[in-house]
């Protein structure tokens, strides 16, 4: 199974009338496909908001797969520098 982040988005206008898309909620679910993730997240969203249809509170939703934890590379540390030699006559 893959892990997906499903975002519920709402289109709103600011005080000057300019449209913006905002994230209403983001849900992480384990699913086999993006479509399965959307269905599962929509059910969770409806249950948490106590509504029958997720489109009452959101304009759209999207599912993005998350990278498995093992696929995330650890931070790279800089290599140790060799000791400096003193300059000058020997």
Residue frames as a rotation matrix with the C-alpha (Angstrom) as fourth column:
UNK 1
0.576 0.818 0.000 0.00
0.818 -0.576 0.000 0.00
0.000 0.000 -1.000 0.00
UNK 2
-0.455 -0.644 0.615 1.02
0.620 -0.725 -0.300 3.55
0.639 0.245 0.729 -0.62
UNK 3
-0.138 0.394 -0.909 0.44
0.809 -0.485 -0.334 6.55
-0.572 -0.781 -0.252 1.58
UNK 4
-0.245 0.178 0.953 -1.33
0.749 -0.589 0.302 9.53
0.615 0.788 0.011 0.04
UNK 5
-0.735 0.162 -0.659 -1.97
0.350 -0.742 -0.572 13.07
-0.581 -0.651 0.488 1.17
UNK 6
-0.209 0.765 0.609 -5.44
0.902 -0.089 0.422 14.18
0.377 0.638 -0.671 0.12
UNK 7
-0.916 -0.109 -0.386 -6.07
0.254 -0.902 -0.349 17.92
-0.311 -0.418 0.854 0.25
UNK 8
0.103 0.975 0.198 -9.51
0.989 -0.079 -0.128 19.47
-0.109 0.209 -0.972 0.32
UNK 9
-0.857 -0.512 0.061 -9.45
0.509 -0.821 0.258 22.86
-0.082 0.252 0.964 -1.41
UNK 10
0.270 0.930 -0.251 -11.86
0.826 -0.357 -0.436 25.80
-0.495 -0.090 -0.865 -1.34
UNK 11
-0.488 -0.329 0.809 -11.99
0.736 -0.652 0.179 28.67
0.469 0.683 0.560 -3.82
UNK 12
0.347 0.558 -0.754 -12.58
0.848 -0.530 -0.003 31.97
-0.401 -0.638 -0.657 -2.03
UNK 13
0.289 -0.231 0.929 -12.26
0.515 -0.780 -0.355 35.68
0.807 0.582 -0.107 -2.80
UNK 14
-0.530 -0.520 -0.670 -10.27
0.848 -0.298 -0.439 38.05
0.029 -0.800 0.599 -0.63
UNK 15
0.011 0.574 -0.819 -11.46
0.601 -0.658 -0.453 41.48
-0.799 -0.487 -0.352 0.49
UNK 16
-0.424 -0.207 -0.882 -10.46
-0.464 -0.787 0.407 42.98
-0.778 0.581 0.238 -2.88
UNK 17
0.584 0.784 -0.208 -12.32
-0.620 0.265 -0.739 40.35
-0.524 0.561 0.641 -4.88
UNK 18
-0.119 -0.706 -0.698 -9.26
-0.941 0.304 -0.147 38.41
0.316 0.640 -0.701 -6.02
UNK 19
0.837 0.501 -0.219 -9.77
-0.433 0.852 0.296 34.63
0.335 -0.153 0.930 -6.08
UNK 20
-0.337 -0.902 0.270 -7.57
-0.923 0.260 -0.283 32.30
0.185 -0.345 -0.920 -4.02
UNK 21
0.460 0.377 -0.804 -7.51
-0.186 0.926 0.328 28.57
0.868 -0.002 0.496 -3.44
UNK 22
-0.159 -0.460 0.874 -7.01
-0.962 -0.126 -0.241 27.57
0.221 -0.879 -0.422 0.20
UNK 23
-0.593 -0.090 -0.800 -6.52
-0.001 0.994 -0.111 24.19
0.805 -0.065 -0.589 1.81
UNK 24
0.341 0.795 0.502 -9.47
-0.675 -0.165 0.719 23.38
0.654 -0.584 0.480 4.06
UNK 25
0.577 -0.172 0.798 -7.93
-0.598 0.576 0.557 20.16
-0.556 -0.799 0.230 5.36
UNK 26
-0.059 -0.623 -0.780 -5.24
-0.840 0.453 -0.298 17.66
0.539 0.638 -0.550 4.50
UNK 27
0.661 0.341 0.668 -5.68
-0.639 0.723 0.263 13.96
-0.393 -0.601 0.696 5.28
UNK 28
-0.474 -0.802 -0.365 -3.12
-0.877 0.466 0.115 11.13
0.078 0.375 -0.924 5.04
UNK 29
0.591 0.679 0.435 -4.49
-0.660 0.717 -0.223 7.74
-0.463 -0.156 0.872 4.06
UNK 30
-0.648 -0.689 0.325 -3.07
-0.395 0.669 0.630 4.37
-0.651 0.280 -0.705 3.05
UNK 31
0.554 0.832 -0.003 -4.53
-0.376 0.247 -0.893 3.17
-0.743 0.496 0.450 -0.24
UNK 32
0.090 -0.482 0.872 -3.63
0.609 0.719 0.335 1.20
-0.788 0.501 0.358 -3.34
UNK 33
-0.291 -0.102 0.951 -4.47
0.909 -0.339 0.242 3.93
0.298 0.935 0.191 -5.87
UNK 34
-0.997 -0.058 0.056 -5.12
0.043 -0.972 -0.230 7.69
0.068 -0.227 0.972 -5.88
UNK 35
-0.332 0.943 0.027 -8.82
-0.385 -0.162 0.909 7.03
0.861 0.291 0.417 -6.57
UNK 36
0.193 0.353 -0.915 -9.09
0.642 0.660 0.390 4.77
0.742 -0.663 -0.099 -3.52
UNK 37
-0.678 -0.520 -0.520 -7.31
0.734 -0.438 -0.519 7.44
0.042 -0.733 0.679 -1.46
UNK 38
-0.847 0.410 0.337 -9.82
-0.297 -0.893 0.339 10.07
0.440 0.187 0.878 -2.57
UNK 39
0.086 0.939 -0.332 -12.81
-0.081 0.339 0.937 7.90
0.993 -0.054 0.105 -1.64
UNK 40
0.046 -0.125 -0.991 -11.35
0.887 0.462 -0.017 7.07
0.460 -0.878 0.133 1.78
UNK 41
-0.860 -0.449 -0.243 -10.38
0.511 -0.766 -0.390 10.67
-0.011 -0.459 0.888 2.53
UNK 42
-0.603 0.716 0.353 -13.75
-0.330 -0.626 0.707 12.00
0.726 0.309 0.614 1.40
UNK 43
0.312 0.710 -0.631 -15.47
0.347 0.534 0.771 9.63
0.885 -0.459 -0.080 3.85
UNK 44
-0.232 -0.486 -0.843 -13.13
0.967 -0.018 -0.255 10.78
0.109 -0.874 0.474 6.66
UNK 45
-0.959 -0.120 0.256 -13.71
0.134 -0.990 0.038 14.44
0.249 0.071 0.966 5.77
UNK 46
-0.192 0.971 0.141 -17.49
-0.239 -0.186 0.953 14.02
0.952 0.149 0.268 5.83
UNK 47
0.336 0.299 -0.893 -17.39
0.691 0.566 0.449 12.19
0.640 -0.768 -0.016 9.15
UNK 48
-0.496 -0.618 -0.610 -15.14
0.868 -0.363 -0.339 14.77
-0.012 -0.698 0.716 10.80
UNK 49
-0.974 0.158 0.160 -17.21
-0.127 -0.974 0.187 17.70
0.186 0.162 0.969 9.52
UNK 50
-0.590 0.796 0.133 -20.51
0.342 0.396 -0.852 15.89
-0.731 -0.458 -0.506 10.20
UNK 51
-0.120 0.515 -0.849 -21.75
-0.811 -0.544 -0.216 16.50
-0.573 0.662 0.483 6.66
UNK 52
0.496 0.409 0.766 -23.14
0.034 0.872 -0.488 14.16
-0.868 0.268 0.419 4.01
UNK 53
0.763 -0.237 0.601 -21.25
0.635 0.108 -0.765 15.55
0.117 0.965 0.233 1.01
UNK 54
-0.017 -0.892 -0.452 -17.67
0.859 -0.245 0.450 16.90
-0.512 -0.380 0.770 1.06
UNK 55
-0.485 -0.171 0.858 -18.52
0.746 -0.593 0.303 19.51
0.456 0.787 0.415 -1.63
UNK 56
0.707 0.704 -0.063 -20.50
0.608 -0.560 0.562 21.44
0.361 -0.436 -0.824 0.98
UNK 57
0.801 -0.435 -0.411 -17.18
0.148 -0.521 0.840 22.58
-0.579 -0.735 -0.353 2.52
UNK 58
-0.277 -0.959 -0.058 -14.65
0.036 -0.070 0.997 22.19
-0.960 0.274 0.054 -0.32
UNK 59
0.413 0.367 -0.833 -14.51
-0.748 -0.385 -0.541 23.02
-0.519 0.847 0.116 -4.03
UNK 60
0.554 -0.331 -0.764 -12.07
-0.515 0.585 -0.626 20.29
0.654 0.740 0.154 -5.01
UNK 61
0.652 -0.474 0.592 -9.77
-0.438 0.403 0.804 17.60
-0.619 -0.783 0.055 -3.65
UNK 62
0.523 -0.551 -0.650 -6.56
-0.620 0.277 -0.734 16.06
0.584 0.787 -0.197 -4.90
UNK 63
0.931 -0.249 0.268 -4.42
-0.005 0.723 0.691 13.07
-0.366 -0.645 0.671 -3.91
UNK 64
0.444 -0.864 -0.235 -0.62
-0.740 -0.206 -0.640 13.10
0.505 0.458 -0.731 -3.96
UNK 65
0.760 -0.233 -0.606 1.48
0.384 0.914 0.130 10.03
0.524 -0.331 0.785 -3.17
UNK 66
0.743 -0.560 0.366 3.97
-0.659 -0.515 0.548 10.48
-0.118 -0.648 -0.752 -0.34
UNK 67
0.060 -0.817 -0.573 7.47
-0.605 0.427 -0.672 9.07
0.794 0.387 -0.469 -0.59
UNK 68
0.756 0.125 -0.642 8.08
0.335 0.769 0.544 5.98
0.562 -0.627 0.540 1.54
UNK 69
0.907 -0.405 0.115 10.19
-0.321 -0.490 0.810 6.73
-0.272 -0.772 -0.575 4.58
UNK 70
0.364 -0.810 0.460 12.98
0.460 0.585 0.667 4.46
-0.810 -0.031 0.586 3.32
UNK 71
0.362 -0.184 0.914 13.13
0.916 -0.111 -0.385 6.43
0.172 0.977 0.129 0.06
UNK 72
0.948 -0.051 0.313 13.95
-0.090 -0.990 0.112 9.67
0.304 -0.135 -0.943 1.82
UNK 73
0.213 -0.961 -0.177 17.71
0.516 0.265 -0.815 10.07
0.830 0.083 0.552 1.88
UNK 74
0.530 -0.101 -0.842 19.32
0.804 -0.258 0.536 11.08
-0.271 -0.961 -0.055 5.17
UNK 75
0.964 -0.198 -0.175 20.97
-0.228 -0.959 -0.168 14.49
-0.135 0.202 -0.970 5.26
UNK 76
0.557 -0.830 0.037 24.45
0.613 0.381 -0.692 14.55
0.560 0.408 0.721 3.80
UNK 77
0.814 -0.379 -0.440 27.16
0.215 -0.507 0.835 15.70
-0.539 -0.774 -0.332 6.17
UNK 78
0.758 -0.601 -0.252 30.14
-0.587 -0.462 -0.665 17.55
0.283 0.652 -0.703 4.76
UNK 79
0.613 -0.626 -0.482 33.34
0.489 0.780 -0.391 15.51
0.621 0.004 0.784 4.54
UNK 80
0.757 -0.429 -0.492 35.92
0.393 -0.301 0.869 16.09
-0.521 -0.851 -0.059 7.25
UNK 81
0.861 -0.509 -0.008 38.64
-0.366 -0.609 -0.704 18.51
0.354 0.609 -0.710 6.20
UNK 82
0.417 -0.795 -0.440 42.25
0.727 0.582 -0.364 17.34
0.546 -0.168 0.821 6.37
UNK 83
0.556 -0.244 -0.795 44.38
0.620 -0.515 0.592 19.13
-0.554 -0.822 -0.135 8.97
UNK 84
0.963 -0.226 0.149 46.04
-0.074 -0.749 -0.659 22.34
0.260 0.623 -0.738 7.77
UNK 85
0.294 -0.940 -0.175 49.75
0.949 0.309 -0.063 22.42
0.114 -0.147 0.983 7.44
UNK 86
0.545 -0.199 -0.814 51.64
0.254 -0.886 0.387 25.40
-0.799 -0.418 -0.433 8.69
UNK 87
0.825 -0.271 0.495 53.08
0.466 -0.169 -0.869 27.46
0.319 0.948 -0.013 5.88
UNK 88
0.803 -0.592 0.068 56.56
-0.570 -0.729 0.380 28.86
-0.176 -0.343 -0.923 5.91
UNK 89
0.081 -0.868 -0.490 60.19
-0.800 0.237 -0.551 27.74
0.595 0.437 -0.675 5.67
UNK 90
0.967 0.219 -0.132 61.15
-0.122 0.850 0.512 24.28
0.224 -0.479 0.849 6.83
